[in-house]
Amino acid sequence: MLEYFRPTRQANSLDLISVEQLRKDGIRGLIIDLDNTMTPWNNVEVGPKVEAWFKKVKSAEIRACVVSNNSKRQRVAVVADRLGIPFVFGATKPRRRAFRAGMNLLETGQEDTAVIGDQLFTDILGGNRLGLYTILVTPINDHEFIGTRIMRRIEKLLVWVMKHFASAKPYSPKIH
């Protein structure tokens, strides 16, 4: 059961994920969370490092889309349009339907799609339930929806349990 919460990889931020490594690992499509992964929570500002990273992704011929639980279509659309990528809003992650919708937009399958997000209980759990490559990033900042702040406390406990009681496989894979 704990394996559903274990990401394939981890990174300190979206822009520190190696696009070259993604290509080597056979990734052709990226399903990326919005809040605290691409932008600060409830914000439409995409930082210059994130914009530069998306240019690398496009140059590597990797497709990307936003899959967000945010229910404000316009807010998600502003960020996606700025980056020139499709989006799914009101996704209800970790439900599989949201990730399948992302793969349909990307025209990719389970074997060549990665999920990138900042939450174990939405992004990583949802991606792992479909057998996708998952990358956990550190949240951009601490300002979050109240429900997310509560879940962060549970995530910390889960990480502790995985470090101390799970199989010998380390929790922190290589950071690229």
C-alpha positions in Angstrom: 0.0 0.0 0.0 2.8 2.4 0.8 4.2 2.0 -2.7 1.3 4.0 -4.0 2.8 7.1 -2.2 6.4 6.5 -3.3 7.5 8.8 -6.2 9.7 7.5 -9.0 11.9 10.6 -8.5 12.1 13.8 -6.4 13.3 17.3 -7.2 13.5 20.5 -5.2 11.6 22.4 -7.9 10.1 21.9 -11.4 12.9 23.8 -13.1 15.5 21.4 -11.6 14.0 18.3 -13.2 16.4 17.1 -15.9 14.6 17.2 -19.3 17.4 15.1 -20.7 16.8 12.4 -18.0 13.1 12.4 -18.8 13.9 11.7 -22.5 16.4 8.9 -21.5 13.7 7.4 -19.3 11.3 7.3 -22.4 9.0 10.1 -21.2 7.1 11.8 -24.1 4.3 13.5 -22.1 4.1 15.4 -18.8 1.0 15.8 -16.6 1.9 18.7 -14.4 0.1 20.1 -11.3 -0.5 23.9 -11.1 -0.7 25.2 -7.6 2.7 25.1 -5.7 4.2 23.1 -8.5 4.2 25.6 -11.5 3.0 28.7 -9.7 2.5 29.8 -6.1 -0.9 28.8 -4.8 -3.9 30.7 -6.2 -1.5 32.8 -8.5 -1.1 33.1 -12.2 2.5 34.2 -12.2 4.9 31.8 -13.9 8.5 32.5 -12.8 11.3 32.9 -15.4 12.9 29.6 -14.4 9.7 27.7 -15.0 9.2 29.4 -18.3 12.7 28.5 -19.4 12.2 24.9 -18.3 9.1 24.7 -20.4 11.1 25.9 -23.4 13.5 23.0 -22.8 10.6 20.6 -22.6 9.3 21.8 -26.0 12.7 21.6 -27.5 13.0 18.0 -26.4 9.7 17.3 -28.1 8.0 16.4 -24.8 4.4 17.4 -24.6 3.0 18.8 -21.4 -0.4 19.7 -20.0 -1.7 21.1 -16.7 -4.0 18.8 -14.7 -5.3 20.8 -11.7 -7.8 20.3 -9.0 -8.4 24.0 -9.1 -12.1 24.6 -10.1 -11.5 28.1 -11.6 -11.2 27.4 -15.3 -10.0 31.0 -16.1 -7.2 30.8 -13.7 -5.9 27.5 -15.0 -6.4 28.7 -18.6 -4.3 31.8 -18.1 -1.3 29.8 -17.0 -1.7 27.1 -19.6 -2.2 29.6 -22.4 0.9 31.6 -21.3 2.9 28.3 -21.7 1.1 27.2 -24.8 -0.1 23.9 -23.3 -3.5 22.2 -22.8 -5.2 21.8 -19.4 -7.7 20.0 -17.3 -9.3 21.9 -14.4 -11.5 20.6 -11.6 -9.6 17.3 -12.0 -10.5 15.7 -8.6 -7.1 14.0 -8.3 -6.2 11.4 -7.3 -9.0 10.0 -9.4 -7.7 8.1 -12.5 -10.1 10.0 -14.8 -8.1 13.2 -14.5 -4.9 11.5 -15.4 -6.5 9.6 -18.3 -7.9 13.0 -19.6 -4.3 14.4 -19.5 -2.9 11.4 -21.4 -5.7 11.8 -24.0 -4.6 15.5 -24.5 -1.0 14.5 -24.7 -1.7 11.4 -26.9 0.5 9.3 -24.7 0.1 6.1 -22.7 1.1 4.7 -19.3 4.6 3.8 -20.5 5.7 7.3 -21.6 3.8 9.7 -19.3 5.1 11.3 -16.2 3.2 13.1 -13.5 4.8 16.0 -11.7 3.3 17.5 -8.5 3.9 18.7 -5.0 1.4 16.4 -3.1 1.6 12.7 -2.2 -2.2 12.3 -1.8 -3.2 13.8 -5.1 -0.4 13.8 -7.7 1.8 10.9 -6.7 -1.0 8.6 -5.5 -3.1 9.3 -8.6 -0.1 8.8 -11.0 1.0 5.6 -9.2 -2.5 4.1 -9.3 -2.1 4.1 -13.1 1.5 2.9 -13.1 2.8 6.3 -14.3 6.3 7.7 -13.7 5.9 10.2 -10.8 8.0 13.1 -9.7 7.4 14.8 -6.4 8.6 18.4 -6.2 9.0 20.6 -3.1 6.1 23.1 -2.9 6.9 26.6 -4.1 5.8 28.1 -0.8 3.9 27.5 2.4 0.8 29.6 1.4 -1.8 27.0 0.6 -5.5 26.1 0.7 -6.4 25.1 4.3 -7.3 21.5 3.3 -3.8 21.2 1.7 -2.1 22.4 4.9 -3.9 19.7 6.9 -2.9 17.0 4.3 0.7 18.2 4.5 0.8 17.1 8.2 -0.5 13.7 7.2 2.1 13.5 4.4 4.9 14.2 6.9 3.8 11.3 9.0 3.5 9.1 5.9 7.1 10.0 4.9 8.3 9.2 8.3 6.6 5.8 8.3 8.0 5.0 4.8 11.5 5.9 6.0 11.3 3.9 9.1 9.0 0.9 8.4 8.8 0.4 4.7 10.9 -2.0 2.6 14.6 -1.4 2.3 14.0 0.8 -0.8 15.0 4.4 0.1 12.3 7.0 0.0 14.5 9.6 -1.6 15.5 8.6 -5.1 18.0 10.5 -7.1 17.3 14.2 -7.5 17.7 15.4 -11.1 
